Amino acid sequence: MAIPAENRFESDPDEVLPDGHGLPDGWSVAAPDPGDPADVAALVHLLRAHEEAARGWASADDDTVLVEISEVGVRTRENLLVRDRRGDVRAWGSVHDRAAGRMLYSHVVARDLRDDVAQRCSEVLFAWAEAQAREVGAARGLPVQQIDTGAFAGDDRQHRWLAAAGFERVREWWQMSRPVEAAEADLVPDPVTWEARGVRFRLVRREEVDGVRTGMPDVDDLRAVHEVLEGAFTDHFNSREETFGEFVHRLREDPGHRWDHWWLAERVDDEARAGHGGTPEPCGALVGTHLESEDGPDGSYVEYLGVLASARGRGVAKGLLRTVVADAAARGRDRVGLEVDASSSTGADGLYVSMGWQTRYVTESWHKDVPVE
């Protein structure tokens, strides 16, 4: 499970930002200090205020910030802070070398700044992000590097800045949630493993100690999950090839990562075994995470759900969704969340709605292609 050998970004802001950033006198730019609790607290406050203003409610916490700035993500991420003359954090940019040709970018500017100062902070962050796109694109040997950033659907200020910086709004995403009742623990015979219509649904295998799954997962199972998802999303919007090492490293960064939230679906009928050397044929996968709550019950989240085209129509997606709901109910959780492409041609949204999911809020993808000099 190799991870990237080195950071492809430029860590020194002075190397990528033009001389004279144009910020007010006494303001500065620098990388955050992940070991400084004050920096972490400041970024949590900044991000929560951004969420509150743009979405209506906040969810960011220490873990949300640390996954971006801590040593865990140092090989695939870089960050830039804008500080005022008192040293307070007023803006934050974060880039993530997500996959070949795709760089994720987060752009947050304090909501209480005067408009002209806020816009200048925004322009500095965009200039830095484009420079980082050229750095990572050159390191990957690409002629063009995509910057992929997001915005809440109602955030007019962010939309205005993105359009002015040359970004194009390309997609909407429905952020959906479904309530979970305790009785739904019986939706499937056992979330660990069960079968229906020639398909077996099971957790990825892990080492057992005294009959309890406590060890690392089976690498072959993880590779099967990766291969299924790569195959299932080949024709989906903005799908980019991601190596196995990049895939596992990225998902393990998530604060809610749990190995016992990864499921495989396998065809076990005679036809599938005959075409797969006599062994079950992986045909679907679901990667879930644990959603912690500040108050009240926790939840589960469907990070990935994919079914190979050859297995569609067999109830694989529905079986995996029933499994994660039953698992959440058994754990005493009260909801399962997921994201769906509002323009998807697969009809996934119809399945989710039929199974009780409702849209809670909407996000958008904005893209810009940066020529690599």
JOHU-V846199 format. One record per pair of residues at least 6 apart in sequence whose ideal C-beta (glycine too) atoms are under 8 Angstrom apart, sorted by the first residue. I is the first residue (numbers start at 1). GAP is how many residues later the second one is. D is the distance in Angstrom with one decimal. If there is no record, write none. Layout:
# JOHU-V846199
i=(I,I)
gap=(GAP,GAP)
d=(D,D)
This chain:
# JOHU-V846199
i=(1,1,1,1,1,1,2,3,3,3,3,3,3,4,4,4,4,4,4,5,6,7,7,7,7,7,7,8,8,8,8,8,9,9,9,9,9,9,9,10,10,10,10,10,11,11,13,13,13,13,13,16,16,16,16,17,17,17,17,17,18,21,21,22,22,22,23,23,23,23,23,24,24,24,24,25,26,26,27,27,27,27,27,28,28,29,29,29,29,29,29,30,30,30,31,31,31,31,32,32,32,32,32,32,32,33,34,34,34,34,34,39,39,39,40,40,40,40,42,42,43,43,43,43,43,44,44,44,44,44,46,46,46,46,46,46,47,47,47,47,47,47,48,48,48,49,49,49,49,50,50,50,51,51,51,51,51,52,53,53,54,54,54,54,54,55,55,55,55,56,61,63,63,64,66,66,67,67,67,67,68,68,68,68,68,69,69,69,72,73,73,75,76,76,76,76,76,76,77,77,77,77,78,78,78,79,79,79,79,80,80,80,80,80,81,81,81,82,82,82,82,82,82,82,83,83,84,90,90,90,90,91,91,91,91,91,91,91,91,92,92,92,93,93,93,93,93,93,93,94,94,95,95,95,95,95,95,95,95,96,96,96,96,97,97,98,98,98,98,98,99,99,99,99,100,100,100,100,100,101,101,101,101,101,101,101,102,102,102,102,103,103,103,103,103,103,103,103,104,104,105,105,105,105,106,106,107,107,107,107,107,107,107,107,109,109,109,109,110,110,113,118,119,122,122,123,126,126,129,129,130,130,130,133,133,133,133,133,134,134,134,134,134,136,137,137,137,137,137,138,138,142,143,143,144,144,144,144,145,145,145,146,146,146,146,147,147,147,147,147,148,148,148,148,149,149,149,149,149,150,150,150,150,151,151,151,151,151,151,152,152,152,152,152,153,153,153,153,153,159,162,162,163,165,166,167,167,167,168,168,168,169,169,169,170,170,170,170,171,171,171,171,171,171,171,172,172,172,172,172,172,173,173,173,173,173,173,173,173,174,174,174,174,174,174,175,175,175,175,175,175,175,176,176,176,176,176,176,176,176,176,177,177,177,177,177,177,177,177,178,178,178,178,178,178,178,178,178,179,179,179,180,180,180,180,180,180,180,180,180,181,182,182,183,184,184,184,184,185,185,185,186,187,187,187,187,187,188,188,188,188,188,188,191,191,191,191,191,191,191,192,192,193,193,193,193,194,194,194,194,195,195,196,196,197,197,198,198,198,198,198,199,199,199,199,199,199,199,199,199,199,199,199,200,200,200,200,200,201,201,201,201,201,201,202,202,202,203,203,203,203,203,204,204,204,204,204,204,204,204,204,205,205,205,206,206,206,206,206,206,206,206,207,207,207,207,208,208,209,213,216,217,217,221,221,222,222,222,223,224,224,224,225,225,225,225,225,226,226,226,227,228,228,228,228,228,228,228,228,229,229,229,229,229,230,230,231,231,231,232,232,232,232,232,232,233,233,236,236,237,237,237,238,238,242,251,251,251,254,254,255,256,256,256,256,256,257,257,258,258,258,261,261,261,261,261,261,261,262,262,262,262,263,263,263,263,263,263,263,264,264,264,265,265,265,265,265,265,265,265,265,265,266,266,266,266,266,267,267,267,267,267,267,267,268,272,272,272,273,273,273,275,282,283,283,283,283,283,283,284,284,284,284,284,284,284,284,284,285,285,285,285,286,286,286,286,286,286,286,286,287,287,287,287,288,288,288,288,288,288,289,289,289,290,290,290,291,291,291,291,291,291,291,292,293,296,297,297,297,297,298,298,298,298,299,299,299,299,299,299,300,300,300,300,300,300,300,300,301,301,301,302,302,302,302,302,305,305,305,305,307,307,307,317,317,318,318,321,321,321,322,324,325,325,328,328,336,337,338,338,339,340,340,340,341,342,342)
gap=(218,221,243,244,247,248,243,72,73,242,243,245,246,71,72,93,241,242,245,70,69,67,68,69,70,71,90,89,127,128,131,132,68,69,86,88,123,126,127,6,68,121,122,125,20,67,16,17,18,67,115,112,115,116,119,12,107,110,111,114,109,8,103,98,101,102,6,59,97,98,101,60,61,93,96,60,58,59,55,56,57,58,63,54,55,51,52,53,54,95,99,50,51,53,47,48,49,50,7,11,37,47,49,57,60,6,6,32,35,36,37,30,42,50,22,25,26,29,46,47,22,26,38,46,49,16,17,18,20,21,43,44,45,46,62,64,11,13,17,18,45,61,10,11,12,9,61,62,63,58,59,61,6,7,8,9,101,6,58,102,97,98,100,101,104,97,99,100,306,305,233,192,229,191,6,189,6,186,187,188,9,11,26,28,38,8,10,25,181,23,180,174,20,21,22,170,173,174,17,18,19,20,16,17,54,13,14,15,16,12,13,14,45,48,8,10,11,7,8,9,10,39,42,43,6,7,6,19,20,23,31,17,18,19,27,30,31,33,34,14,16,33,12,13,14,15,32,35,36,11,12,8,9,10,11,34,37,38,41,7,8,9,10,6,39,6,50,142,144,152,141,142,143,147,40,42,140,141,142,36,39,41,43,44,45,139,44,46,136,138,29,30,33,34,42,43,44,45,44,45,24,42,43,44,43,44,15,18,19,22,42,51,54,55,9,12,13,16,8,11,8,39,42,39,43,42,35,39,18,20,17,238,240,12,13,14,237,239,11,236,237,238,239,9,6,7,8,233,235,234,235,230,228,229,225,226,227,228,224,225,227,221,222,223,224,20,220,221,222,223,90,217,218,219,13,18,216,217,218,213,214,215,216,7,8,11,212,213,215,6,209,210,211,212,19,208,209,210,211,10,7,204,6,203,202,199,200,201,198,199,200,195,196,197,68,195,196,197,66,67,170,171,172,193,194,170,171,190,191,192,193,166,167,168,169,189,190,191,192,165,166,168,175,185,188,162,164,184,185,186,187,188,161,162,163,164,176,181,182,183,184,122,158,159,160,161,180,181,183,147,157,158,159,174,177,178,179,180,155,156,177,119,120,145,148,149,153,154,155,156,148,147,150,146,141,142,144,145,141,144,145,140,135,136,138,139,142,6,13,131,134,135,138,12,72,132,133,135,136,139,10,11,7,8,9,10,6,7,8,129,6,73,119,123,117,118,69,70,71,74,116,66,67,68,69,70,84,85,112,115,116,117,120,65,66,67,68,80,62,63,64,118,119,122,61,62,64,10,57,59,60,61,13,14,17,18,21,55,58,59,60,12,13,16,7,8,9,10,11,12,53,54,6,7,8,9,6,7,6,47,43,42,45,41,43,22,26,40,21,40,58,61,37,39,57,60,62,18,21,22,55,36,54,55,56,57,78,79,80,18,56,58,75,77,11,12,75,77,78,52,53,74,75,76,77,6,73,105,108,104,106,107,127,129,8,6,36,52,35,49,37,33,34,35,36,45,32,33,30,31,32,26,27,28,29,39,63,66,23,24,25,26,22,23,24,25,57,60,61,18,20,21,17,18,19,20,21,42,46,51,54,55,6,14,15,16,17,6,9,13,14,16,44,47,12,8,9,11,6,7,8,6,26,24,25,27,28,31,33,21,22,23,24,27,32,33,35,36,19,20,21,35,16,18,19,20,34,35,37,38,15,16,17,18,12,13,14,15,36,39,11,12,14,8,10,11,7,8,9,10,42,44,46,6,6,38,35,36,37,38,33,34,35,36,29,34,35,36,37,38,24,27,28,31,33,35,36,37,35,36,37,19,22,34,35,36,12,15,16,33,9,10,13,31,34,33,37,30,31,34,33,12,11,30,7,8,21,23,14,19,24,8,9,12,7,7,20)
d=(7.1,7.5,7.0,5.6,4.8,7.1,4.1,6.0,7.8,5.3,7.2,8.0,4.0,4.8,5.9,7.1,7.5,6.8,7.5,7.7,6.7,6.3,5.3,7.2,7.9,6.9,7.8,5.4,6.5,4.4,3.8,6.8,7.7,3.9,6.4,6.9,5.2,5.6,6.0,4.9,7.5,7.2,6.7,4.9,6.6,6.3,5.0,6.6,7.1,5.8,6.6,6.1,3.5,6.5,6.9,6.7,7.0,6.2,5.7,6.9,6.9,6.3,5.2,5.7,7.5,7.2,7.5,6.7,6.0,7.1,6.5,7.5,7.3,6.3,7.8,7.2,7.3,3.1,6.6,6.5,5.5,6.2,7.7,7.6,5.2,5.9,6.9,5.6,7.5,6.6,7.7,7.6,5.9,6.9,7.5,5.8,6.6,7.0,4.8,6.8,4.9,5.3,5.2,7.9,7.8,5.0,7.3,6.8,4.6,4.6,6.4,7.6,7.6,7.2,5.8,5.5,6.6,7.6,6.9,4.2,4.6,7.2,7.9,6.3,6.0,5.7,6.3,6.1,7.3,5.4,5.9,7.8,7.9,6.0,5.8,6.2,7.8,4.1,6.7,6.8,7.5,5.9,3.8,7.9,5.0,7.5,7.0,5.3,7.8,4.9,7.8,6.6,6.9,4.3,6.4,6.1,7.9,4.7,4.8,7.7,7.5,4.1,6.5,3.9,6.7,4.8,7.3,7.9,5.7,7.8,7.5,3.6,7.9,7.2,7.6,7.6,6.1,5.3,6.8,5.9,6.1,6.3,4.9,7.9,7.2,7.6,5.3,7.6,5.7,7.7,5.5,7.9,6.0,4.7,7.7,7.7,7.3,7.1,6.5,6.6,5.0,7.3,7.5,5.3,6.1,6.9,6.9,4.9,7.7,7.3,4.5,7.8,6.7,5.1,5.2,7.2,5.6,7.3,5.3,3.8,7.5,5.0,6.3,7.2,5.9,6.6,5.2,7.2,4.7,6.3,6.1,6.6,4.5,6.4,8.0,3.9,7.3,7.4,6.0,7.5,4.7,7.9,7.1,6.8,5.9,7.7,3.9,5.7,5.9,7.2,4.2,5.8,7.0,5.4,7.9,6.0,4.8,7.7,7.6,6.8,4.1,7.6,8.0,6.1,5.2,4.8,7.3,7.4,7.6,7.4,4.1,6.5,4.2,6.4,5.8,7.3,6.0,6.0,7.7,7.9,7.4,5.9,7.6,6.6,5.7,5.5,5.3,5.6,7.1,4.5,7.2,5.4,5.6,7.9,6.0,6.6,5.5,6.7,5.4,7.2,5.0,5.1,6.8,4.2,6.9,7.8,7.1,5.5,7.4,7.4,6.0,7.3,7.7,8.0,5.2,5.0,5.4,7.3,7.0,7.7,6.9,7.9,7.1,4.8,7.8,7.7,7.7,4.6,6.1,8.0,7.2,7.8,5.4,4.3,7.8,5.2,4.2,7.7,6.7,6.1,7.9,5.2,5.9,6.1,7.7,6.9,3.1,6.9,3.7,5.2,7.8,5.7,7.0,5.8,5.1,6.8,5.8,6.3,7.5,5.1,5.6,5.9,7.3,5.5,7.6,7.5,6.8,4.8,7.9,6.2,7.0,6.4,7.8,5.7,7.1,6.8,7.7,5.3,7.8,5.4,6.4,5.9,7.0,4.4,6.1,6.5,7.0,5.0,6.2,7.3,7.0,7.6,5.9,7.5,6.9,7.2,3.9,6.6,5.9,7.4,7.5,4.8,7.8,7.2,5.4,4.2,6.4,4.6,6.5,5.7,7.1,5.7,7.5,5.3,7.7,5.3,6.8,5.0,6.0,7.6,6.6,7.3,6.4,6.7,4.1,4.1,7.0,5.8,7.4,5.5,7.9,5.3,6.9,6.2,6.3,6.9,4.8,7.2,7.0,7.1,5.1,5.4,6.7,4.4,6.0,7.1,5.6,6.8,5.4,5.1,6.8,6.1,6.7,5.5,7.1,6.2,5.8,4.2,6.2,5.3,6.5,7.9,5.3,7.3,4.7,8.0,6.7,6.6,4.9,7.1,6.4,5.1,7.7,7.7,7.0,4.6,4.4,7.2,6.5,5.6,7.2,7.8,7.9,5.9,4.9,5.1,5.9,5.5,5.7,6.0,6.6,5.7,7.5,7.3,5.6,6.0,8.0,4.2,5.6,4.0,4.3,7.1,4.7,7.8,5.7,4.1,7.3,5.0,7.2,7.6,5.4,5.4,4.7,7.4,8.0,5.1,7.7,5.0,4.0,6.6,6.8,5.5,6.7,6.9,3.9,7.0,7.5,5.6,7.8,7.5,7.3,6.7,6.9,6.1,5.9,5.8,6.1,6.1,3.5,7.3,7.2,5.6,6.9,5.8,6.9,8.0,7.1,7.7,7.6,5.9,7.2,5.8,6.3,7.1,4.8,8.0,4.9,6.3,6.1,7.7,5.3,5.2,6.3,5.2,6.6,5.9,7.3,7.5,6.1,6.7,5.8,7.8,4.8,6.3,4.0,6.4,6.7,6.9,4.5,7.2,6.1,6.7,4.0,5.2,4.3,7.3,5.3,6.7,4.9,6.8,6.1,7.6,7.4,7.1,2.5,6.2,7.3,7.0,6.6,6.7,7.5,5.0,7.0,7.9,6.2,7.6,6.2,7.6,6.0,5.9,4.3,7.4,6.1,6.2,7.9,4.4,6.7,5.0,5.1,7.4,7.1,7.5,5.3,6.9,6.3,4.3,5.7,7.9,6.1,7.8,5.6,7.7,5.5,4.4,7.0,7.3,7.6,5.3,7.9,7.7,7.7,3.1,5.7,5.7,7.7,4.7,5.9,7.2,7.5,5.9,7.2,7.7,7.3,7.7,7.8,6.0,6.4,7.0,5.5,7.2,7.7,3.4,4.2,6.0,7.1,6.6,6.0,7.9,7.6,6.8,5.3,6.9,3.7,6.0,6.7,7.0,7.7,7.6,7.6,7.5,5.4,7.3,6.8,4.6,8.0,7.6,5.9,5.9,7.2,5.8,7.3,5.6,7.3,5.5,3.3,6.8,7.9,7.3,7.6,4.9,6.5,5.9,7.9,3.7,6.1,5.4,6.5,7.9,7.9,6.4,4.5,5.1,6.3,7.7,4.8,6.9,4.2,7.7,6.6,6.9,7.3,7.0,8.0,6.5,5.0,6.8,3.6,7.8,6.0,7.9,6.6,4.3,6.9,6.3,4.1,6.8,7.8,5.8,6.9,7.6,5.6,7.7,6.3,6.7,4.9,8.0,4.2,7.6,7.2,6.0,7.7,4.6,4.3,8.0,5.4,6.3,5.7,6.3,5.3,7.7,7.2,4.8,5.3,6.4,6.6,7.8,5.8,3.9,6.3,5.2,7.8,7.7,6.6,5.4,6.8,7.1,6.2,5.6,4.1,7.9,7.7,7.9,5.2,7.8,7.0,5.1,6.3,4.1,6.5,6.3,6.0,6.9,4.2,7.6,5.6,7.5,4.8,7.5,7.0,4.6,6.8,7.5,6.2,6.6,7.1,3.9,6.3,6.1,7.1,7.2,4.6,5.1,7.9,7.5,6.3,6.6,7.1,7.6,7.9,6.0,7.9,6.0,5.6,8.0,7.4,5.3,8.0,7.7,6.8,6.8,7.9,5.4,5.1,6.0,7.5,7.4,7.4)
